[in-house]
Amino acid sequence: MWFSRKQSKPAAAGVAATEQVTTKRRGDEAERCARQHLERQGLRWVASNFKTPGRGGGEIDLIMREADGTLVFVEVRQRSQRGFGGAAASVGVAKQRRIVLAARHYLLRLAKEPPCRFDVLLIDGDLHLGPDITWLRAAFDAS
């Protein structure tokens, strides 16, 4: 039987469906881990999961603020295995365009546009076993 990545696979024998870890739950845990990591580095949380209106837009996992006022749009990528390039390989040009689109929508809500940058926080490995976290500051730009 075929399953999309967004669907849960049926529970294994003896395992309740509610015990299975869904993609959404893993993503939420990765974003929580990323937020804690960035807060320990001195950034302040502003928002999570900001989405553009309508279909085909983008989403920003975390919006943080540096002490100097810079608004930081953060894409969080988590992979439990390093195969296929790990978490870093999953932030392609199309994904970057969607993030920039979402950031532009977010900035329209502000009276004055602050300095901004786009970071990527990579989490490779199991979240519960001390993952390898790599913070790529200014990973890409809006051009």
C-alpha positions as CSV (number, residue, x, y, z in Angstrom):
1,M,0.0,0.0,0.0
2,W,1.3,3.5,-0.9
3,F,1.4,6.4,1.7
4,S,2.3,10.0,1.1
5,R,4.8,11.6,3.4
6,K,2.0,13.5,5.2
7,Q,0.0,10.4,5.9
8,S,0.7,8.2,8.9
9,K,1.6,4.6,8.1
10,P,-0.6,2.0,9.8
11,A,0.4,1.1,13.3
12,A,2.6,-2.0,13.6
13,A,1.2,-5.0,15.3
14,G,0.8,-4.2,19.0
15,V,1.5,-0.5,18.7
16,A,-1.4,1.9,19.1
17,A,-1.8,4.5,16.3
18,T,-1.6,7.3,18.9
19,E,1.9,6.2,19.9
20,Q,3.3,6.6,16.4
21,V,5.5,9.7,15.8
22,T,4.0,11.7,13.0
23,T,5.9,14.0,10.7
24,K,4.0,17.0,12.2
25,R,5.0,16.0,15.7
26,R,8.7,15.5,14.7
27,G,8.6,19.0,13.0
28,D,7.1,20.6,16.1
29,E,9.8,18.9,18.3
30,A,12.5,20.1,16.0
31,E,11.2,23.7,16.0
32,R,11.0,23.6,19.8
33,C,14.6,22.4,20.0
34,A,15.7,25.1,17.5
35,R,13.9,27.8,19.4
36,Q,15.6,26.8,22.7
37,H,18.9,26.7,21.0
38,L,18.5,30.2,19.5
39,E,17.2,31.6,22.8
40,R,20.3,30.2,24.5
41,Q,22.3,32.2,21.9
42,G,20.6,35.4,22.9
43,L,17.8,35.7,20.3
44,R,14.3,36.6,21.4
45,W,11.3,34.7,20.0
46,V,8.8,36.7,18.0
47,A,6.5,34.2,16.2
48,S,6.3,30.6,15.0
49,N,4.8,29.1,11.9
50,F,3.9,32.3,10.1
51,K,2.0,31.4,6.9
52,T,1.1,33.5,3.9
53,P,-2.5,33.8,3.0
54,G,-3.9,31.5,0.3
55,R,-2.5,28.5,-1.4
56,G,1.0,28.1,-2.8
57,G,2.6,30.5,-0.4
58,G,5.2,30.0,2.1
59,E,5.8,29.5,5.8
60,I,8.4,30.7,8.2
61,D,9.2,28.2,11.0
62,L,10.5,30.8,13.5
63,I,10.8,34.5,13.6
64,M,13.4,35.7,16.1
65,R,15.0,39.0,17.0
66,E,18.7,39.7,17.7
67,A,19.7,42.1,20.5
68,D,20.5,44.7,17.8
69,G,17.0,44.6,16.5
70,T,17.6,42.5,13.4
71,L,14.6,40.3,12.5
72,V,15.7,36.8,11.8
73,F,13.6,34.5,9.7
74,V,14.6,30.9,10.5
75,E,14.0,27.8,8.5
76,V,14.4,24.6,10.7
77,R,15.4,21.4,8.9
78,Q,15.6,18.1,10.8
79,R,16.8,14.8,9.5
80,S,17.3,11.7,11.6
81,Q,19.6,10.2,9.0
82,R,22.4,11.9,7.1
83,G,21.7,10.1,3.8
84,F,20.8,12.2,0.8
85,G,22.8,15.2,2.1
86,G,21.2,15.4,5.5
87,A,19.1,18.5,6.6
88,A,21.2,21.0,4.6
89,A,20.3,19.4,1.3
90,S,16.6,20.0,1.9
91,V,16.7,23.8,1.6
92,G,16.6,24.3,-2.1
93,V,15.9,27.4,-4.2
94,A,12.1,26.8,-4.4
95,K,12.0,26.5,-0.6
96,Q,14.0,29.7,-0.2
97,R,11.6,31.6,-2.6
98,R,8.6,30.5,-0.5
99,I,10.3,31.7,2.7
100,V,11.2,35.0,1.2
101,L,7.6,35.4,0.0
102,A,6.3,34.7,3.5
103,A,8.9,37.2,5.0
104,R,7.6,39.9,2.7
105,H,4.1,39.3,3.8
106,Y,5.2,39.4,7.4
107,L,7.1,42.7,6.9
108,L,4.0,44.3,5.3
109,R,2.4,44.1,8.8
110,L,5.1,46.3,10.4
111,A,5.1,50.1,10.4
112,K,8.9,50.2,9.8
113,E,11.0,47.5,8.2
114,P,13.9,46.5,10.5
115,P,17.2,44.9,9.3
116,C,16.4,41.3,8.3
117,R,18.2,38.1,7.5
118,F,17.4,34.5,6.6
119,D,19.0,31.8,8.7
120,V,18.7,28.0,8.5
121,L,19.0,25.8,11.6
122,L,20.0,22.2,10.7
123,I,19.3,19.4,13.1
124,D,20.9,16.1,12.2
125,G,20.3,13.0,14.3
126,D,17.8,11.9,16.9
127,L,16.3,14.9,18.9
128,H,16.3,12.8,22.1
129,L,19.9,11.6,21.8
130,G,21.7,14.9,21.5
131,P,21.4,15.9,17.8
132,D,24.1,17.8,15.9
133,I,22.8,21.4,15.5
134,T,24.3,23.7,12.9
135,W,23.2,27.3,12.7
136,L,23.7,28.9,9.3
137,R,23.5,32.7,9.8
138,A,22.5,34.6,6.6
139,A,22.2,31.3,4.8
140,F,20.5,33.0,1.8
141,D,19.2,36.4,0.9
142,A,16.0,37.8,-0.6
143,S,17.5,38.6,-4.1
